[in-house]
Amino acid sequence: MDTPDLDRLTLLERAQLLHDATLRRHDMTMAALREIQAWQQSLIETLTGITATLTQTLAAIKDMLDRGNGH
């Protein structure tokens, strides 16, 4: 069944609108992923700092235990 050019143009316009909407959703999703990535990087830096502090604290405790009660 042949479709008049006007109907084809309408189909093309609909396809373009769908494509544009898909791109907008993709852009929004990518922006959200970038925010999550930045938050994750911040969290990694915080946890790295906590790990360094705990490592030093554990080393100090081990040193004190190795010395025993004799100071």
Biopython code that builds the backbone (N, CA, C, O; Angstrom):
import numpy as np
from Bio.PDB.StructureBuilder import StructureBuilder

atoms = [
    (1, "MET", "N", (0.847, -1.169, 0.000)),
    (1, "MET", "CA", (0.000, 0.000, 0.000)),
    (1, "MET", "C", (0.890, 1.228, 0.000)),
    (1, "MET", "O", (1.726, 1.377, 0.891)),
    (2, "ASP", "N", (0.734, 2.102, -0.965)),
    (2, "ASP", "CA", (1.516, 3.318, -1.063)),
    (2, "ASP", "C", (1.007, 4.344, -0.054)),
    (2, "ASP", "O", (-0.194, 4.477, 0.182)),
    (3, "THR", "N", (1.958, 5.057, 0.529)),
    (3, "THR", "CA", (1.601, 6.110, 1.473)),
    (3, "THR", "C", (1.884, 7.444, 0.798)),
    (3, "THR", "O", (2.957, 7.622, 0.220)),
    (4, "PRO", "N", (0.962, 8.369, 0.857)),
    (4, "PRO", "CA", (1.228, 9.684, 0.259)),
    (4, "PRO", "C", (2.448, 10.335, 0.912)),
    (4, "PRO", "O", (2.793, 10.037, 2.056)),
    (5, "ASP", "N", (3.093, 11.233, 0.159)),
    (5, "ASP", "CA", (4.289, 11.909, 0.681)),
    (5, "ASP", "C", (4.016, 12.614, 1.994)),
    (5, "ASP", "O", (4.889, 12.652, 2.862)),
    (6, "LEU", "N", (2.848, 13.162, 2.161)),
    (6, "LEU", "CA", (2.510, 13.866, 3.397)),
    (6, "LEU", "C", (2.554, 12.907, 4.587)),
    (6, "LEU", "O", (3.064, 13.265, 5.649)),
    (7, "ASP", "N", (2.027, 11.700, 4.419)),
    (7, "ASP", "CA", (2.066, 10.702, 5.490)),
    (7, "ASP", "C", (3.499, 10.276, 5.784)),
    (7, "ASP", "O", (3.864, 10.081, 6.943)),
    (8, "ARG", "N", (4.308, 10.131, 4.747)),
    (8, "ARG", "CA", (5.712, 9.771, 4.947)),
    (8, "ARG", "C", (6.441, 10.873, 5.697)),
    (8, "ARG", "O", (7.251, 10.595, 6.582)),
    (9, "LEU", "N", (6.164, 12.100, 5.356)),
    (9, "LEU", "CA", (6.786, 13.212, 6.059)),
    (9, "LEU", "C", (6.367, 13.190, 7.522)),
    (9, "LEU", "O", (7.183, 13.441, 8.409)),
    (10, "THR", "N", (5.126, 12.899, 7.771)),
    (10, "THR", "CA", (4.649, 12.812, 9.143)),
    (10, "THR", "C", (5.380, 11.695, 9.885)),
    (10, "THR", "O", (5.758, 11.864, 11.044)),
    (11, "LEU", "N", (5.576, 10.567, 9.227)),
    (11, "LEU", "CA", (6.326, 9.481, 9.843)),
    (11, "LEU", "C", (7.768, 9.900, 10.107)),
    (11, "LEU", "O", (8.329, 9.579, 11.155)),
    (12, "LEU", "N", (8.357, 10.605, 9.171)),
    (12, "LEU", "CA", (9.726, 11.087, 9.369)),
    (12, "LEU", "C", (9.797, 12.098, 10.507)),
    (12, "LEU", "O", (10.736, 12.083, 11.302)),
    (13, "GLU", "N", (8.812, 12.966, 10.579)),
    (13, "GLU", "CA", (8.772, 13.935, 11.677)),
    (13, "GLU", "C", (8.626, 13.220, 13.020)),
    (13, "GLU", "O", (9.287, 13.574, 13.996)),
    (14, "ARG", "N", (7.765, 12.226, 13.060)),
    (14, "ARG", "CA", (7.600, 11.461, 14.296)),
    (14, "ARG", "C", (8.901, 10.752, 14.680)),
    (14, "ARG", "O", (9.283, 10.723, 15.849)),
    (15, "ALA", "N", (9.557, 10.194, 13.701)),
    (15, "ALA", "CA", (10.832, 9.528, 13.959)),
    (15, "ALA", "C", (11.865, 10.523, 14.479)),
    (15, "ALA", "O", (12.636, 10.213, 15.388)),
    (16, "GLN", "N", (11.875, 11.719, 13.897)),
    (16, "GLN", "CA", (12.822, 12.741, 14.350)),
    (16, "GLN", "C", (12.513, 13.169, 15.784)),
    (16, "GLN", "O", (13.425, 13.343, 16.592)),
    (17, "LEU", "N", (11.238, 13.338, 16.096)),
    (17, "LEU", "CA", (10.847, 13.705, 17.461)),
    (17, "LEU", "C", (11.248, 12.613, 18.453)),
    (17, "LEU", "O", (11.751, 12.907, 19.538)),
    (18, "LEU", "N", (11.027, 11.378, 18.082)),
    (18, "LEU", "CA", (11.422, 10.261, 18.942)),
    (18, "LEU", "C", (12.932, 10.237, 19.126)),
    (18, "LEU", "O", (13.432, 10.025, 20.230)),
    (19, "HIS", "N", (13.644, 10.456, 18.041)),
    (19, "HIS", "CA", (15.113, 10.489, 18.100)),
    (19, "HIS", "C", (15.587, 11.610, 19.011)),
    (19, "HIS", "O", (16.467, 11.401, 19.847)),
    (20, "ASP", "N", (15.014, 12.794, 18.858)),
    (20, "ASP", "CA", (15.389, 13.936, 19.698)),
    (20, "ASP", "C", (15.106, 13.655, 21.173)),
    (20, "ASP", "O", (15.920, 13.975, 22.039)),
    (21, "ALA", "N", (13.956, 13.059, 21.449)),
    (21, "ALA", "CA", (13.612, 12.734, 22.838)),
    (21, "ALA", "C", (14.582, 11.708, 23.412)),
    (21, "ALA", "O", (14.976, 11.793, 24.575)),
    (22, "THR", "N", (14.959, 10.745, 22.589)),
    (22, "THR", "CA", (15.916, 9.731, 23.027)),
    (22, "THR", "C", (17.262, 10.368, 23.342)),
    (22, "THR", "O", (17.895, 10.019, 24.337)),
    (23, "LEU", "N", (17.699, 11.290, 22.511)),
    (23, "LEU", "CA", (18.969, 11.976, 22.761)),
    (23, "LEU", "C", (18.913, 12.802, 24.043)),
    (23, "LEU", "O", (19.881, 12.839, 24.803)),
    (24, "ARG", "N", (17.779, 13.467, 24.285)),
    (24, "ARG", "CA", (17.641, 14.253, 25.519)),
    (24, "ARG", "C", (17.710, 13.343, 26.745)),
    (24, "ARG", "O", (18.368, 13.674, 27.731)),
    (25, "ARG", "N", (17.031, 12.199, 26.680)),
    (25, "ARG", "CA", (17.085, 11.260, 27.807)),
    (25, "ARG", "C", (18.507, 10.735, 27.995)),
    (25, "ARG", "O", (18.977, 10.581, 29.122)),
    (26, "HIS", "N", (19.180, 10.464, 26.890)),
    (26, "HIS", "CA", (20.563, 9.991, 26.961)),
    (26, "HIS", "C", (21.448, 11.047, 27.618)),
    (26, "HIS", "O", (22.272, 10.726, 28.474)),
    (27, "ASP", "N", (21.276, 12.313, 27.214)),
    (27, "ASP", "CA", (22.065, 13.401, 27.801)),
    (27, "ASP", "C", (21.812, 13.522, 29.296)),
    (27, "ASP", "O", (22.741, 13.732, 30.076)),
    (28, "MET", "N", (20.540, 13.389, 29.694)),
    (28, "MET", "CA", (20.209, 13.462, 31.116)),
    (28, "MET", "C", (20.816, 12.295, 31.879)),
    (28, "MET", "O", (21.319, 12.461, 32.990)),
    (29, "THR", "N", (20.765, 11.125, 31.279)),
    (29, "THR", "CA", (21.339, 9.943, 31.918)),
    (29, "THR", "C", (22.843, 10.092, 32.066)),
    (29, "THR", "O", (23.404, 9.769, 33.113)),
    (30, "MET", "N", (23.489, 10.576, 31.030)),
    (30, "MET", "CA", (24.941, 10.768, 31.093)),
    (30, "MET", "C", (25.309, 11.805, 32.151)),
    (30, "MET", "O", (26.297, 11.632, 32.864)),
    (31, "ALA", "N", (24.531, 12.874, 32.263)),
    (31, "ALA", "CA", (24.788, 13.884, 33.288)),
    (31, "ALA", "C", (24.650, 13.270, 34.688)),
    (31, "ALA", "O", (25.461, 13.540, 35.573)),
    (32, "ALA", "N", (23.631, 12.455, 34.875)),
    (32, "ALA", "CA", (23.441, 11.789, 36.166)),
    (32, "ALA", "C", (24.599, 10.843, 36.459)),
    (32, "ALA", "O", (25.064, 10.765, 37.596)),
    (33, "LEU", "N", (25.062, 10.131, 35.448)),
    (33, "LEU", "CA", (26.195, 9.222, 35.636)),
    (33, "LEU", "C", (27.466, 9.985, 35.980)),
    (33, "LEU", "O", (28.272, 9.518, 36.785)),
    (34, "ARG", "N", (27.652, 11.159, 35.375)),
    (34, "ARG", "CA", (28.828, 11.981, 35.712)),
    (34, "ARG", "C", (28.759, 12.452, 37.163)),
    (34, "ARG", "O", (29.782, 12.496, 37.847)),
    (35, "GLU", "N", (27.562, 12.804, 37.638)),
    (35, "GLU", "CA", (27.399, 13.205, 39.043)),
    (35, "GLU", "C", (27.724, 12.041, 39.970)),
    (35, "GLU", "O", (28.397, 12.215, 40.986)),
    (36, "ILE", "N", (27.244, 10.860, 39.617)),
    (36, "ILE", "CA", (27.525, 9.675, 40.426)),
    (36, "ILE", "C", (29.022, 9.392, 40.434)),
    (36, "ILE", "O", (29.587, 9.036, 41.468)),
    (37, "GLN", "N", (29.659, 9.550, 39.287)),
    (37, "GLN", "CA", (31.097, 9.310, 39.192)),
    (37, "GLN", "C", (31.870, 10.290, 40.079)),
    (37, "GLN", "O", (32.819, 9.896, 40.757)),
    (38, "ALA", "N", (31.473, 11.551, 40.077)),
    (38, "ALA", "CA", (32.138, 12.552, 40.917)),
    (38, "ALA", "C", (31.937, 12.225, 42.395)),
    (38, "ALA", "O", (32.871, 12.334, 43.188)),
    (39, "TRP", "N", (30.726, 11.826, 42.764)),
    (39, "TRP", "CA", (30.439, 11.449, 44.149)),
    (39, "TRP", "C", (31.270, 10.237, 44.541)),
    (39, "TRP", "O", (31.820, 10.182, 45.640)),
    (40, "GLN", "N", (31.357, 9.273, 43.642)),
    (40, "GLN", "CA", (32.133, 8.061, 43.905)),
    (40, "GLN", "C", (33.610, 8.392, 44.090)),
    (40, "GLN", "O", (34.264, 7.827, 44.966)),
    (41, "GLN", "N", (34.137, 9.295, 43.281)),
    (41, "GLN", "CA", (35.540, 9.688, 43.414)),
    (41, "GLN", "C", (35.781, 10.362, 44.755)),
    (41, "GLN", "O", (36.794, 10.110, 45.408)),
    (42, "SER", "N", (34.861, 11.210, 45.164)),
    (42, "SER", "CA", (34.962, 11.866, 46.465)),
    (42, "SER", "C", (34.933, 10.841, 47.590)),
    (42, "SER", "O", (35.698, 10.942, 48.550)),
    (43, "LEU", "N", (34.058, 9.864, 47.472)),
    (43, "LEU", "CA", (33.959, 8.809, 48.472)),
    (43, "LEU", "C", (35.246, 7.992, 48.540)),
    (43, "LEU", "O", (35.702, 7.639, 49.627)),
    (44, "ILE", "N", (35.824, 7.694, 47.394)),
    (44, "ILE", "CA", (37.090, 6.944, 47.361)),
    (44, "ILE", "C", (38.193, 7.732, 48.062)),
    (44, "ILE", "O", (38.981, 7.165, 48.820)),
    (45, "GLU", "N", (38.248, 9.034, 47.809)),
    (45, "GLU", "CA", (39.266, 9.863, 48.463)),
    (45, "GLU", "C", (39.066, 9.887, 49.974)),
    (45, "GLU", "O", (40.033, 9.810, 50.732)),
    (46, "THR", "N", (37.812, 9.993, 50.410)),
    (46, "THR", "CA", (37.521, 9.982, 51.847)),
    (46, "THR", "C", (37.936, 8.654, 52.464)),
    (46, "THR", "O", (38.588, 8.625, 53.508)),
    (47, "LEU", "N", (37.558, 7.556, 51.818)),
    (47, "LEU", "CA", (37.894, 6.232, 52.346)),
    (47, "LEU", "C", (39.400, 5.983, 52.341)),
    (47, "LEU", "O", (39.918, 5.307, 53.231)),
    (48, "THR", "N", (40.102, 6.519, 51.354)),
    (48, "THR", "CA", (41.560, 6.389, 51.316)),
    (48, "THR", "C", (42.180, 7.103, 52.512)),
    (48, "THR", "O", (43.111, 6.589, 53.132)),
    (49, "GLY", "N", (41.666, 8.285, 52.837)),
    (49, "GLY", "CA", (42.145, 9.024, 54.013)),
    (49, "GLY", "C", (41.870, 8.272, 55.302)),
    (49, "GLY", "O", (42.729, 8.211, 56.182)),
    (50, "ILE", "N", (40.680, 7.699, 55.421)),
    (50, "ILE", "CA", (40.329, 6.920, 56.610)),
    (50, "ILE", "C", (41.244, 5.707, 56.725)),
    (50, "ILE", "O", (41.705, 5.381, 57.818)),
    (51, "THR", "N", (41.507, 5.044, 55.619)),
    (51, "THR", "CA", (42.386, 3.876, 55.613)),
    (51, "THR", "C", (43.784, 4.249, 56.087)),
    (51, "THR", "O", (44.392, 3.521, 56.872)),
    (52, "ALA", "N", (44.293, 5.378, 55.614)),
    (52, "ALA", "CA", (45.635, 5.815, 56.025)),
    (52, "ALA", "C", (45.660, 6.092, 57.525)),
    (52, "ALA", "O", (46.610, 5.710, 58.210)),
    (53, "THR", "N", (44.636, 6.748, 58.036)),
    (53, "THR", "CA", (44.579, 7.049, 59.471)),
    (53, "THR", "C", (44.495, 5.773, 60.292)),
    (53, "THR", "O", (45.191, 5.638, 61.299)),
    (54, "LEU", "N", (43.651, 4.836, 59.875)),
    (54, "LEU", "CA", (43.517, 3.575, 60.609)),
    (54, "LEU", "C", (44.798, 2.758, 60.556)),
    (54, "LEU", "O", (45.159, 2.100, 61.532)),
    (55, "THR", "N", (45.484, 2.796, 59.428)),
    (55, "THR", "CA", (46.755, 2.074, 59.308)),
    (55, "THR", "C", (47.767, 2.602, 60.308)),
    (55, "THR", "O", (48.462, 1.827, 60.965)),
    (56, "GLN", "N", (47.851, 3.926, 60.425)),
    (56, "GLN", "CA", (48.776, 4.531, 61.394)),
    (56, "GLN", "C", (48.366, 4.192, 62.824)),
    (56, "GLN", "O", (49.215, 3.908, 63.670)),
    (57, "THR", "N", (47.054, 4.223, 63.090)),
    (57, "THR", "CA", (46.571, 3.919, 64.434)),
    (57, "THR", "C", (46.880, 2.471, 64.796)),
    (57, "THR", "O", (47.329, 2.189, 65.908)),
    (58, "LEU", "N", (46.644, 1.565, 63.872)),
    (58, "LEU", "CA", (46.942, 0.153, 64.131)),
    (58, "LEU", "C", (48.438, -0.080, 64.321)),
    (58, "LEU", "O", (48.835, -0.899, 65.150)),
    (59, "ALA", "N", (49.255, 0.621, 63.576)),
    (59, "ALA", "CA", (50.710, 0.494, 63.739)),
    (59, "ALA", "C", (51.127, 0.973, 65.128)),
    (59, "ALA", "O", (51.985, 0.360, 65.763)),
    (60, "ALA", "N", (50.531, 2.055, 65.598)),
    (60, "ALA", "CA", (50.847, 2.576, 66.928)),
    (60, "ALA", "C", (50.405, 1.586, 68.005)),
    (60, "ALA", "O", (51.133, 1.352, 68.970)),
    (61, "ILE", "N", (49.222, 1.008, 67.845)),
    (61, "ILE", "CA", (48.731, 0.023, 68.815)),
    (61, "ILE", "C", (49.649, -1.195, 68.831)),
    (61, "ILE", "O", (49.999, -1.696, 69.900)),
    (62, "LYS", "N", (50.039, -1.673, 67.649)),
    (62, "LYS", "CA", (50.938, -2.818, 67.570)),
    (62, "LYS", "C", (52.265, -2.509, 68.254)),
    (62, "LYS", "O", (52.804, -3.358, 68.964)),
    (63, "ASP", "N", (52.797, -1.310, 68.053)),
    (63, "ASP", "CA", (54.043, -0.906, 68.678)),
    (63, "ASP", "C", (53.906, -0.925, 70.200)),
    (63, "ASP", "O", (54.802, -1.397, 70.899)),
    (64, "MET", "N", (52.779, -0.409, 70.716)),
    (64, "MET", "CA", (52.550, -0.384, 72.155)),
    (64, "MET", "C", (52.422, -1.813, 72.700)),
    (64, "MET", "O", (52.942, -2.108, 73.776)),
    (65, "LEU", "N", (51.747, -2.688, 71.981)),
    (65, "LEU", "CA", (51.603, -4.087, 72.423)),
    (65, "LEU", "C", (52.943, -4.806, 72.410)),
    (65, "LEU", "O", (53.227, -5.615, 73.293)),
    (66, "ASP", "N", (53.775, -4.510, 71.400)),
    (66, "ASP", "CA", (55.084, -5.151, 71.316)),
    (66, "ASP", "C", (55.966, -4.746, 72.486)),
    (66, "ASP", "O", (56.803, -5.536, 72.921)),
    (67, "ARG", "N", (55.799, -3.523, 73.010)),
    (67, "ARG", "CA", (56.594, -3.046, 74.132)),
    (67, "ARG", "C", (56.146, -3.676, 75.448)),
    (67, "ARG", "O", (56.931, -3.774, 76.392)),
    (68, "GLY", "N", (54.920, -4.090, 75.509)),
    (68, "GLY", "CA", (54.408, -4.708, 76.726)),
    (68, "GLY", "C", (54.221, -3.690, 77.837)),
    (68, "GLY", "O", (54.071, -2.496, 77.581)),
    (69, "ASN", "N", (54.231, -4.184, 79.097)),
    (69, "ASN", "CA", (54.011, -3.310, 80.243)),
    (69, "ASN", "C", (55.246, -2.535, 80.656)),
    (69, "ASN", "O", (55.155, -1.632, 81.487)),
    (70, "GLY", "N", (56.383, -2.863, 80.102)),
    (70, "GLY", "CA", (57.620, -2.203, 80.502)),
    (70, "GLY", "C", (57.784, -0.810, 79.936)),
    (70, "GLY", "O", (58.792, -0.161, 80.213)),
    (71, "HIS", "N", (56.846, -0.328, 79.163)),
    (71, "HIS", "CA", (56.860, 0.990, 78.514)),
    (71, "HIS", "C", (57.977, 1.019, 77.536)),
    (71, "HIS", "O", (58.185, 2.031, 76.867)),
]
sb = StructureBuilder()
sb.init_structure("model")
sb.init_model(0)
sb.init_chain("A")
sb.init_seg("    ")
for serial, (resi, resn, name, xyz) in enumerate(atoms, 1):
    if name == "N":
        sb.init_residue(resn, " ", resi, " ")
    sb.init_atom(name, np.array(xyz, "f"), 0.0, 1.0, " ", f" {name:<3s}", serial, name[0])
structure = sb.get_structure()
